[in-house]
Each structure stands twice: as structure tokens, then as C-alpha cells.
């Protein structure tokens, strides 16, 4: 897979995860939740599922 496509997938996963972070924590606290490690969600939640997808896509991009 091309580096560009990996970047696009990582960006898409990040956007989806952050949309869920905003819905869980609210617009005001979403950024702080992300950068303080609180936005990973509990196992079995949609937030955790999207976080895991983001990490996988980010790591695939970083490995190239």
C-alpha cells in the first residue's frame, strides 16, 4: 500500500475517532481527553473500537 493511502486511512480513522470523542466528552473537553489519555474508551465501547482502528492505521503509516 502506498504511503499516501496509509496517511489517508490514518487521517480518516483519526477523524472518526475524534467525532466519537466529541460525542462522549463534549466539544469543549474532547481535545483534553485525547491528549490526557482519557479518550480510549472502555473495552467493548464504540469509542474503544474507533480508538483501536485509529492506532492500527497510525502504526501502519508510521511503519513505512
C-alpha positions as CSV (number, residue, x, y, z in Angstrom):
1,X,0.0,0.0,0.0
2,X,1.3,3.5,-0.8
3,X,2.4,5.8,1.9
4,X,-0.2,8.3,0.7
5,X,-3.0,5.8,1.1
6,X,-1.8,4.9,4.6
7,X,-1.8,8.5,5.5
8,X,-5.3,8.9,4.2
9,X,-6.5,5.9,6.1
10,X,-4.8,7.2,9.3
11,X,-6.5,10.6,8.8
12,X,-9.9,9.1,8.2
13,X,-9.6,6.9,11.3
14,X,-8.5,9.9,13.4
15,X,-11.5,11.9,12.3
16,X,-13.9,9.1,13.1
17,X,-12.4,8.5,16.5
18,X,-12.4,12.2,17.3
19,X,-16.0,12.6,16.3
20,X,-16.8,9.9,18.8
21,X,-14.6,11.5,21.4
22,X,-16.5,14.8,20.9
23,X,-19.8,12.9,21.3
24,X,-18.7,11.3,24.6
25,X,-16.8,14.1,26.2
26,X,-18.4,17.1,24.5
27,X,-16.8,19.6,22.2
28,X,-15.2,21.6,24.9
29,X,-13.4,18.7,26.6
30,X,-12.6,16.4,23.6
31,X,-9.1,17.8,23.0
32,X,-8.1,17.5,26.6
33,X,-9.5,14.0,26.8
34,X,-7.4,12.9,23.8
35,X,-4.1,14.4,25.0
36,X,-4.5,13.2,28.6
37,X,-5.2,9.6,27.6
38,X,-8.8,9.5,28.6
39,X,-10.3,9.2,25.1
40,X,-9.5,5.5,24.6
41,X,-12.8,4.2,25.9
42,X,-13.7,1.1,27.8
43,X,-13.4,-2.3,26.2
44,X,-16.5,-3.1,24.2
45,X,-17.5,0.5,23.5
46,X,-17.7,2.3,20.2
47,X,-15.1,4.7,21.4
48,X,-12.6,1.8,22.1
49,X,-13.3,0.3,18.7
50,X,-12.6,3.6,16.9
51,X,-9.5,4.2,19.0
52,X,-8.1,0.8,18.1
53,X,-8.8,1.4,14.4
54,X,-7.0,4.7,14.7
55,X,-4.0,3.2,16.4
56,X,-3.8,0.4,13.8
57,X,-3.9,2.9,10.9
58,X,-1.5,5.3,12.6
59,X,1.0,2.5,13.3
60,X,0.7,1.2,9.7
61,X,1.6,4.7,8.4
62,X,4.4,5.1,10.9
63,X,6.0,1.8,10.0
64,X,6.5,2.9,6.4
